[in-house]
């Protein structure tokens, strides 16, 4: 019903587009479209990027096609006393009327930009095409020949700086013969020299002291330039040498109005401060101090002020540190929905951001959940209850030996210990999970890389009780005996270590991880002849341990067309292999497909492996898992209006097993067949962007189904059926 209403509104808005000019006054025109073209393939000139400089861009288009906001506005009547007309205008967009003054200003901005890029003789023409009351504006760029740098000279009028730059910086100079003569290259060199000097004591130096002289070479497109570095000038002081400053006294001052003492240990304050008494002033040291204090959870903000002494070039430094309230308690209720079974959960969180006065963060979370389970027959209890307690203690530094002090200070690092106990009582079984982990996270201040090492991660999974009905129907019955199911309802011990790496520069994003489990225990088992169980597995404290290797790789690439539209490509690949003491992966380490972040035509854990067709909905959540996963996603994103955004997407992927299991026929990966088993879906989504988080509603439809019994099931794109092929997803955050 909701889908039909949405389609009806969409058709209505499209039909209304024929009257989008009814609010355009006589003698004026609706700016229908703006185009930017270039008459040559000029180096560095991208018309789509240049279009950002145009002041008038016409009314917004949904997915670069339909002007639905304008069409919505046009549905309103002229009587603004009626609420429906006011409502339609408030959610719509008024017609963008052509403005000749804005066009002239845009021409000048485009020409200036071309000249700044090195096309000194560039020009811009404008052509207007009128159809009825609509107007299309085209800006035609004529870059002509670019200019290049011929010779570079330096006129350093401060003798001390001249010696410093000529001796220590001559090989790093950013301007060279043959480079394009453009503003970016010239300004980059000013910024580079300014930062170089600011890191060598020149506290008052900035790039305004640097200018250029340029002379064209007759009969060519070459420019001779001279970089001029002037002496110090400020107010009445002028033509003086620039002064080199050293750091004097460094004091820490409480920024809290009611506290005279900062509630942080002196060693913590000192280790996060890079400004040292007696050392030369350095801008990078100032930034590093800000960055290191900014990552401390106990610190709300930091302000660093310098005071110049009257008769000597010395800077006394006051570091004002304002701290957060150390302890907080929060209560959070939530609704749950597991396979259609509704319930509720509550969590109580205690957090202390400064428990040992070193900005250590302790968080304790107590959680309880309840669900009423439907459709179960033969079980005495019909409810699910879960209780868990989790404690995390994070230190804002490396706690590890053999690390150099320079490395510790260069990177932003944290060390974390975590403990979890989870108790689950279901009608079919009782499950207990105890885990303890020690991990490191760090990243370099000036790079986009982040690292994580799970040095120790222990998990003990216990099944203290399994109902007779569940054992009889699934674990002991030879007709329905499922090795994967049975393995995941036995006591298990997992001892793993792992490494993770992420890179994100806003355009490219890479996330990869690898983990391995059981190898140390396997070496100890063979060395000390550990006991074996009836399945031939070595045991540790009378529990079989898992042994496997698992790796994941994610790649995301954004193509930004303009401020409203972008295309995002995503590739996700994962593979895991059990060996040695294990023939089957633990359930928590197996891959699944479908859901809000995978192939969105399927609900979560309902796709694969391969062409496997589920037969028992009560245990298919186990059967529809695998050892390998592939996701391919292409998503077109557009800003619509206010905080609303839209998306059109195509997804493909599946999961497979590396070994052949009787309980998953058709699920094994085979190089000659896997491409025929790729599931494909398509759909659209609505996103609400609240700045701090994004609420997402995605609607997917199956297009190609690898698990089919007849041809209509194989290609739902040709034979769609809403009840069979539609999946709705609600999620927080973007899918990738």
C-alpha positions in Angstrom: 0.0 0.0 0.0 2.8 2.4 0.9 4.6 1.6 -2.3 1.5 2.5 -4.3 1.1 5.8 -2.5 4.7 6.7 -3.2 4.4 5.8 -6.9 1.2 7.8 -7.1 2.8 10.9 -5.6 5.8 10.5 -7.9 3.6 10.3 -11.0 1.6 13.3 -9.8 4.8 15.4 -9.4 6.0 14.4 -12.8 2.8 15.3 -14.4 2.9 18.7 -12.7 6.3 19.4 -14.3 4.5 20.6 -17.4 3.3 23.7 -15.5 6.5 24.6 -13.7 6.5 28.0 -15.4 3.2 29.2 -14.1 4.9 31.2 -11.4 7.4 32.8 -13.8 6.4 36.5 -14.3 6.0 38.0 -17.8 9.2 39.2 -19.3 11.3 36.8 -17.2 12.6 33.3 -17.8 13.0 30.1 -15.8 16.7 29.1 -15.7 16.1 25.5 -16.9 19.7 24.3 -17.2 23.3 25.6 -16.9 26.1 24.1 -19.0 29.8 24.7 -18.9 31.8 23.6 -22.0 35.4 24.0 -23.0 36.5 24.4 -26.7 39.8 22.4 -26.1 41.1 19.6 -24.0 43.1 22.0 -21.8 45.3 20.5 -19.1 43.6 20.7 -15.7 40.4 22.3 -17.0 37.4 20.2 -15.9 34.1 21.7 -17.0 32.1 19.9 -14.3 34.4 21.3 -11.6 34.4 24.8 -13.2 30.6 24.6 -13.0 30.9 25.1 -9.2 31.9 28.7 -9.9 28.6 29.5 -11.6 26.4 31.5 -9.3 23.1 30.4 -10.8 22.6 26.7 -11.4 18.9 26.3 -12.0 16.4 24.4 -9.8 17.7 21.2 -8.2 17.1 17.9 -10.0 16.5 14.6 -8.2 19.1 12.1 -9.5 20.2 14.8 -12.1 16.9 14.2 -14.0 13.5 15.3 -12.6 12.9 18.7 -10.9 10.5 17.3 -8.4 11.0 20.1 -5.8 10.0 22.7 -8.4 7.1 20.5 -9.6 5.9 20.2 -6.0 6.0 24.0 -5.6 4.1 24.3 -8.9 1.3 22.2 -7.5 0.4 24.9 -5.1 -2.3 27.5 -5.9 -1.9 31.3 -5.8 -4.0 31.7 -2.7 -1.4 31.6 0.1 -4.2 31.8 2.8 -4.9 28.1 2.2 -2.7 25.7 4.2 -2.2 23.2 1.4 -0.6 25.9 -0.8 1.7 27.0 2.0 2.6 23.4 2.7 3.4 22.6 -0.9 5.6 25.7 -1.2 7.4 25.0 2.0 8.5 21.5 0.9 9.0 22.5 -2.7 11.4 24.9 -4.4 10.5 28.2 -6.0 11.4 28.7 -9.7 15.0 29.9 -10.3 14.7 33.0 -12.5 17.4 34.0 -14.9 19.6 36.9 -13.7 21.8 38.6 -16.2 23.9 40.3 -13.4 24.7 36.8 -11.9 25.7 35.6 -15.4 28.2 38.5 -15.9 29.6 37.8 -12.4 29.9 34.1 -13.3 31.7 34.9 -16.5 34.3 37.0 -14.6 34.8 34.3 -12.0 35.3 31.6 -14.7 37.8 33.8 -16.5 39.7 34.6 -13.4 39.9 31.0 -12.5 41.3 30.1 -15.9 43.9 32.8 -15.5 44.8 31.6 -12.0 45.3 28.1 -13.5 47.9 29.5 -16.0 45.8 30.4 -19.0 46.6 34.1 -18.9 44.8 35.0 -22.2 41.6 32.9 -21.4 38.2 34.3 -22.2 34.6 33.1 -21.6 31.5 33.4 -23.9 27.9 33.0 -22.9 25.1 31.7 -25.0 21.4 31.7 -24.0 18.9 29.4 -25.7 15.2 30.4 -25.1 12.3 28.0 -25.5 9.0 29.6 -24.4 9.5 30.8 -20.8 12.5 28.5 -20.2 16.2 29.5 -20.8 19.3 27.4 -21.0 22.6 29.1 -20.4 25.9 27.8 -21.8 29.3 29.1 -20.7 31.9 28.3 -23.3 35.5 28.4 -22.0 38.4 29.5 -24.3 41.6 28.7 -22.3 44.0 29.2 -25.2 47.7 28.5 -24.6 49.0 28.0 -21.0 52.0 29.8 -19.6 55.0 28.0 -18.0 57.8 29.0 -15.7 61.1 29.7 -17.5 63.5 30.8 -14.7 63.2 31.1 -10.9 65.2 33.6 -8.9 65.0 34.2 -5.1 65.4 37.6 -3.6 65.8 37.0 0.2 66.2 40.3 1.9 66.8 38.8 5.4 70.4 37.6 5.5 69.8 35.0 8.3 66.9 33.5 6.4 68.8 33.6 3.1 71.6 31.5 4.6 69.1 29.1 6.1 67.1 28.6 2.8 70.2 28.5 0.6 72.0 25.9 2.8 69.3 23.7 4.2 66.3 24.2 1.9 67.7 24.6 -1.6 66.9 21.0 -2.6 63.3 21.2 -1.4 62.2 24.2 -3.5 58.8 23.8 -5.0 59.2 26.0 -8.1 61.1 24.6 -11.0 61.5 25.5 -14.7 58.8 23.9 -16.9 56.1 24.0 -14.3 52.8 25.7 -15.2 52.6 29.3 -14.1 49.5 29.2 -11.9 48.4 30.5 -8.5 48.3 27.1 -6.9 52.1 26.4 -7.6 53.1 29.9 -6.5 51.0 29.8 -3.3 52.2 26.3 -2.4 55.7 27.6 -2.4 54.8 30.5 -0.2 53.1 28.1 2.3 56.0 25.7 2.2 58.6 28.3 3.0 56.4 29.8 5.7 55.9 26.5 7.5 59.6 25.7 7.1 60.6 28.9 8.9 57.7 28.6 11.4 59.2 25.3 12.5 62.6 26.9 13.0 61.8 29.5 15.5 60.2 32.2 13.3 57.1 32.7 15.4 55.9 35.9 13.7 56.7 34.9 10.1 53.7 34.3 7.7 53.4 34.0 3.9 52.4 37.7 3.6 56.1 38.5 3.8 56.5 36.6 0.5 55.6 38.1 -2.9 56.5 37.5 -6.6 57.7 39.5 -9.5 56.9 38.1 -12.9 58.3 39.1 -16.4 57.1 37.5 -19.6 59.7 36.2 -22.2 59.0 38.0 -25.5 57.7 35.8 -28.3 56.9 32.8 -26.0 54.5 31.5 -23.4 57.2 31.6 -20.7 57.5 33.6 -17.5 60.6 34.5 -15.5 59.6 34.8 -11.8 61.4 36.2 -8.7 60.4 35.2 -5.2 60.8 38.2 -2.9 61.0 37.6 0.9 60.8 40.9 2.7 62.1 41.9 6.1 59.9 42.1 9.2 57.3 44.9 9.3 54.5 45.6 11.8 53.1 48.9 12.8 55.9 51.3 13.5 58.5 48.6 13.1 59.7 48.0 9.6 62.7 46.8 7.6 64.0 44.7 10.6 65.3 41.2 10.5 62.9 38.4 11.5 63.5 37.2 15.0 64.0 33.6 16.1 62.1 32.7 19.2 62.7 30.1 21.8 60.2 28.6 24.3 60.4 29.9 27.8 58.3 28.7 30.7 55.6 26.2 30.0 52.7 26.3 32.5 49.5 24.2 32.7 46.4 26.2 33.7 43.0 24.7 34.6 40.3 25.9 32.2 37.5 24.9 34.6 36.2 27.9 36.5 35.7 26.0 39.7 38.9 24.0 39.7 42.4 25.4 40.3 44.1 22.1 39.7 43.9 20.0 36.5 42.7 16.5 37.4 45.4 14.8 35.2 48.8 13.5 36.3 51.7 15.7 35.6 53.4 12.9 33.6 50.3 12.7 31.3 50.4 16.5 30.8 54.1 16.5 30.0 54.0 13.4 27.6 51.3 15.1 25.5 53.1 18.4 25.3 55.7 18.9 22.5 56.5 22.5 23.4 59.7 22.2 25.5 61.4 25.0 27.5 64.6 26.1 25.9 63.8 24.7 22.5 63.1 26.7 19.3 59.5 27.5 18.7 58.0 25.1 16.1 54.6 25.3 14.5 54.4 21.5 14.2 55.1 21.1 17.9 52.2 23.4 18.6 49.8 21.4 16.4 51.0 18.1 17.8 50.2 19.4 21.3 46.7 20.4 20.3 46.2 17.0 18.6 47.4 14.9 21.5 45.3 16.8 24.1 42.4 16.6 21.7 42.4 12.8 21.7 42.2 12.6 25.5 38.7 11.7 26.5 39.0 13.6 29.8 39.8 16.9 28.0 36.9 19.0 26.7 39.1 21.6 25.0 42.6 23.1 25.0 43.8 26.6 24.4 47.5 27.5 24.1 48.6 31.1 24.5 52.1 32.7 24.1 53.4 35.7 25.9 56.5 37.4 24.4 59.0 38.7 26.9 59.8 42.4 26.7 63.6 42.4 26.0 64.3 39.0 24.6 62.9 36.7 21.9 61.4 34.2 24.3 57.8 32.9 24.4 56.3 31.9 27.7 53.5 29.4 27.1 50.3 28.8 29.0 48.4 25.6 28.2 44.8 26.0 29.4 43.2 22.6 29.8 39.4 22.3 30.4 38.3 18.8 31.4 35.0 17.0 31.0 32.8 15.7 33.9 34.6 12.4 34.7 31.6 10.1 35.3 28.4 9.7 33.5 25.5 7.1 33.8 23.1 6.6 30.9 20.0 4.4 30.5 18.9 3.3 27.0 15.7 1.4 26.1 15.4 -0.2 22.7 13.1 -2.4 20.6 14.2 -5.7 19.1 13.0 -7.7 16.2 14.6 -11.1 15.5 13.1 -13.0 12.6 9.7 -11.4 13.3 9.8 -11.9 17.1 9.4 -8.6 18.8 10.8 -7.8 22.2 12.5 -5.1 24.2 15.9 -4.5 25.7 17.4 -2.0 28.2 21.0 -1.1 28.8 22.7 0.8 31.7 26.1 2.3 31.0 28.6 3.8 33.4 31.5 5.7 32.0 34.5 7.2 33.7 36.8 9.2 31.3 39.6 9.8 33.9 39.6 6.8 36.3 43.3 6.8 37.0 43.8 10.6 36.3 45.5 9.8 33.0 42.4 10.1 30.8 41.9 6.3 31.0 38.3 5.5 29.9 36.4 2.9 31.8 33.0 1.8 30.6 30.7 -0.8 32.1 27.5 -1.8 30.2 24.8 -3.9 31.7 22.2 -5.1 29.2 19.0 -7.2 29.4 16.7 -8.3 26.6 13.4 -10.2 26.3 11.6 -11.6 23.3 8.4 -13.7 23.0 9.1 -16.4 20.4 6.3 -17.6 18.2 5.9 -20.7 16.1 7.9 -23.1 18.2 6.2 -26.4 19.0 7.3 -29.0 21.5 9.2 -26.7 23.8 8.3 -26.0 27.4 9.5 -22.4 27.4 8.5 -19.9 24.6 10.6 -16.9 25.6 14.1 -15.6 24.9 16.1 -13.8 27.6 19.6 -12.4 27.4 21.7 -10.7 30.1 25.2 -9.4 29.5 27.9 -7.4 31.3 30.8 -5.8 29.4 33.7 -3.8 30.8 36.2 -1.9 28.7 39.3 0.0 29.9 41.1 2.1 27.3 44.5 3.8 27.9 45.3 6.8 25.5 48.8 5.5 24.8 50.8 2.4 24.0 51.2 0.1 27.0 53.9 -2.2 25.5 57.7 -2.6 25.9 60.4 -2.1 23.3 58.8 0.9 21.7 60.9 4.1 21.1 59.8 7.3 22.8 59.8 9.1 19.4 57.4 6.6 18.0 55.1 6.8 21.0 55.0 10.6 20.7 54.5 10.6 16.9 51.4 8.5 16.8 48.0 8.7 18.4 47.6 5.4 20.1 45.3 3.6 22.5 45.6 0.3 24.4 42.4 -1.5 25.4 41.4 -4.4 27.5 37.8 -5.7 27.3 35.8 -8.3 29.2 32.4 -9.7 28.2 30.0 -12.2 29.8 26.8 -12.9 27.8 24.0 -15.3 29.0 21.3 -16.4 26.6 18.4 -18.6 27.5 16.2 -19.8 24.6 13.5 -22.5 24.4 16.0 -24.7 22.4 19.2 -24.1 24.4 21.2 -22.1 26.9 24.3 -20.4 25.7 27.1 -18.7 27.7 29.9 -16.6 26.2 32.9 -15.3 28.0 35.6 -13.3 26.2 38.6 -11.2 27.1 40.7 -9.2 24.7 43.8 -6.9 24.6 44.2 -4.7 21.6 46.1 -1.7 20.3 44.9 1.0 17.9 47.0 3.8 16.5 47.3 6.3 13.6 49.9 8.8 12.4 48.8 12.4 12.9 49.6 13.5 9.3 48.3 10.4 7.4 45.0 8.7 6.5 46.1 5.3 7.8 44.8 3.6 10.9 46.0 0.3 12.4 44.7 -2.2 14.9 46.3 -5.2 16.5 44.4 -7.8 18.5 47.2 -9.1 20.5 45.1 -11.5 22.5 41.4 -12.4 22.1 40.1 -15.4 24.1 36.5 -16.6 23.7 34.9 -19.4 25.7 31.5 -20.6 24.4 29.6 -22.9 26.6 26.3 -24.8 26.0 25.2 -25.9 29.5 21.7 -27.1 28.4 20.1 -28.2 25.1 16.4 -29.2 25.1 15.5 -32.8 24.3 13.3 -31.7 21.4 16.1 -29.7 19.7 18.6 -32.6 20.2 16.2 -35.1 18.9 15.1 -33.2 15.8 18.4 -31.6 14.7 21.5 -32.9 16.6 20.8 -36.6 17.0 18.4 -37.5 14.2 20.4 -39.1 11.5 17.9 -38.0 8.8 18.4 -34.3 9.6 21.8 -34.5 11.1 23.6 -31.3 10.3 27.4 -31.2 10.9 27.6 -27.4 10.8 24.6 -27.0 13.2 26.0 -29.6 15.6 29.4 -28.1 15.6 28.0 -24.7 16.6 26.1 -26.2 19.6 29.1 -27.7 21.3 31.4 -26.1 23.8 34.2 -24.3 22.0 37.4 -22.3 22.8 38.8 -19.7 20.5 42.2 -18.1 20.9 43.0 -15.7 18.2 45.2 -12.8 17.2 44.6 -10.3 14.3 45.7 -7.2 12.4 43.5 -4.6 10.8 44.4 -1.6 8.5 42.1 1.2 7.1 42.8 4.0 4.8 40.4 6.8 3.9 41.1 10.1 2.1 37.4 11.0 1.4 37.6 9.5 -2.2 39.2 6.1 -1.7 38.6 3.9 1.3 40.3 0.6 2.0 39.7 -1.6 4.9 41.4 -4.9 5.4 42.0 -7.4 8.2 43.4 -10.8 8.9 43.1 -13.0 11.9 44.2 -16.5 12.8 43.2 -18.8 15.7 44.5 -21.9 17.4 48.0 -22.0 16.1 49.8 -21.5 19.4 47.5 -24.0 21.1 48.1 -26.5 18.2 51.9 -26.3 18.8 51.4 -26.8 22.5 49.0 -29.7 21.8 51.6 -31.6 19.8 54.5 -30.7 22.1 52.7 -31.7 25.3 50.4 -34.4 23.8 47.1 -32.8 24.7 44.0 -35.0 25.1 41.8 -35.7 22.0 38.0 -36.0 22.1 35.9 -38.5 20.3 36.0 -36.4 17.1 39.8 -36.6 17.0 40.2 -32.9 18.1 42.8 -31.8 20.5 41.2 -30.2 23.6 42.3 -27.5 26.0 40.8 -27.6 29.5 38.7 -30.5 28.1 37.2 -28.2 25.3 38.0 -28.4 21.6 39.6 -25.3 20.3 39.0 -23.7 16.9 41.8 -23.4 14.3 41.4 -21.2 11.2 42.6 -18.2 9.2 40.3 -15.5 8.1 40.8 -12.4 5.9 38.6 -9.5 4.7 39.1 -6.7 2.1 36.9 -3.8 1.4 37.4 -1.1 -1.3 35.2 2.0 -1.8 35.6 4.6 -4.5 33.5 7.8 -4.8 33.0 9.7 -8.0 31.8 13.2 -7.1 30.0 14.9 -10.0 28.9 18.1 -8.2 27.7 19.3 -4.8 24.4 17.2 -5.1 25.4 14.0 -6.9 27.9 11.2 -6.5 28.5 7.7 -7.6 29.9 5.1 -5.2 31.5 1.8 -6.1 32.1 -0.8 -3.4 33.9 -4.2 -3.5 33.9 -6.5 -0.5 35.7 -9.8 -0.3 36.1 -12.2 2.6 37.6 -15.7 2.9 38.2 -18.0 5.8 39.5 -21.5 6.0 39.3 -24.0 8.9 42.2 -26.4 9.2 44.2 -28.5 11.7 41.9 -28.9 14.7 38.8 -27.7 12.9 36.8 -28.9 9.9 34.1 -26.2 10.2 34.3 -22.5 11.0 32.7 -21.2 14.2 29.3 -19.7 13.5 30.5 -16.2 14.6 33.3 -16.3 12.0 31.2 -17.6 9.0 30.1 -15.1 6.3 26.5 -14.3 5.5 24.9 -12.4 2.7 21.8 -10.2 2.2 20.7 -7.4 4.4 21.2 -3.6 4.6 24.9 -3.6 3.8 25.1 -6.4 1.2 22.8 -7.6 -1.6 19.7 -5.6 -0.6 17.2 -7.7 -2.5 17.5 -10.3 0.2 16.9 -10.0 3.9 19.9 -10.7 6.2 21.1 -14.3 6.2 18.7 -15.4 3.5 21.1 -15.7 0.5 23.4 -18.5 -0.4 25.7 -20.3 -0.1 25.9 -20.6 -3.9 22.7 -22.0 -5.3 21.6 -23.6 -2.0 17.9 -23.5 -1.3 16.8 -23.4 2.3 14.3 -26.0 3.5 13.9 -25.4 7.2 13.4 -21.8 8.3 14.2 -22.7 11.9 17.8 -23.6 11.1 18.5 -21.9 7.8 20.3 -19.1 9.7 23.0 -21.7 10.2 22.8 -23.3 6.8 22.9 -20.0 4.9 26.5 -19.2 6.0 29.8 -19.8 4.2 33.5 -19.6 4.1 33.8 -17.0 1.3 31.9 -13.8 0.5 31.8 -11.4 -2.5 29.9 -8.1 -2.6 29.8 -5.7 -5.6 27.8 -2.6 -5.1 27.1 0.5 -7.3 25.1 3.3 -5.7 24.1 6.7 -7.1 23.5 9.2 -4.3 21.8 12.6 -4.6 20.8 15.3 -2.2 17.1 16.0 -2.5 16.0 18.7 -0.2 16.4 19.8 3.4 17.9 16.8 5.2 16.6 14.2 2.7 18.8 12.3 0.3 18.0 9.6 -2.2 19.9 6.6 -3.7 19.6 4.3 -6.6 21.6 1.1 -6.3 22.5 -2.2 -8.0 24.0 -5.0 -5.8 25.6 -8.3 -6.7 27.2 -11.0 -4.6 26.9 -14.3 -2.7 28.6 -16.5 -0.3 30.2 -20.0 -0.8 31.8 -22.8 1.2 35.3 -23.9 0.4 34.6 -27.5 1.3 31.6 -29.5 0.2 29.1 -30.1 3.0 26.1 -32.5 2.6 23.8 -30.1 4.4 24.6 -27.3 1.9 24.1 -28.8 -1.6 25.2 -26.4 -4.3 27.1 -24.2 -1.9 30.7 -25.0 -2.7 32.8 -22.5 -4.6 33.9 -23.6 -8.0 35.8 -21.3 -10.3 33.9 -22.4 -13.4 30.5 -21.8 -11.9 30.7 -19.1 -9.2 29.9 -16.2 -11.7 26.6 -18.0 -12.6 25.7 -18.0 -8.9 26.0 -14.3 -8.3 22.8 -12.8 -7.0 21.7 -9.4 -8.4 19.3 -6.9 -6.9 18.3 -3.3 -7.6 16.4 -0.7 -5.7 16.2 2.8 -4.2 16.6 4.4 -0.8 15.8 7.4 1.2 18.3 8.9 3.7 17.8 11.4 6.5 21.1 13.2 7.3 21.1 14.6 10.8 24.8 15.5 10.5 26.0 13.3 13.4 24.3 10.2 12.0 22.3 9.1 8.9 19.0 7.2 9.1 18.6 5.0 6.0 15.5 3.3 4.4 16.4 1.0 1.5 14.0 -0.9 -0.7 15.5 -3.7 -2.8 14.1 -6.0 -5.4 15.6 -9.3 -6.6 16.8 -9.3 -10.2 18.8 -12.6 -10.6 18.3 -15.4 -8.0 20.9 -18.2 -8.1 18.7 -20.4 -5.9 15.7 -21.3 -8.1 13.4 -24.2 -9.0 12.0 -22.8 -12.3 12.9 -20.1 -14.8 10.5 -17.5 -13.2 12.4 -17.8 -9.9 15.7 -17.5 -11.7 15.1 -14.1 -13.2 12.7 -12.0 -11.0 13.7 -9.0 -13.1 11.7 -10.3 -15.9 9.0 -12.0 -13.7 8.7 -9.8 -10.7 6.5 -10.7 -7.7 6.4 -8.2 -4.9 5.6 -10.7 -2.1 8.6 -12.9 -3.1 11.2 -10.4 -4.4 10.9 -7.3 -2.2 13.0 -6.6 0.9 12.9 -3.5 3.1 15.8 -2.4 5.2 16.1 0.1 8.0 19.6 1.0 9.2 21.7 3.8 10.7 24.7 4.9 8.7 25.6 4.6 5.0 26.1 1.0 3.7 29.7 1.6 2.7 
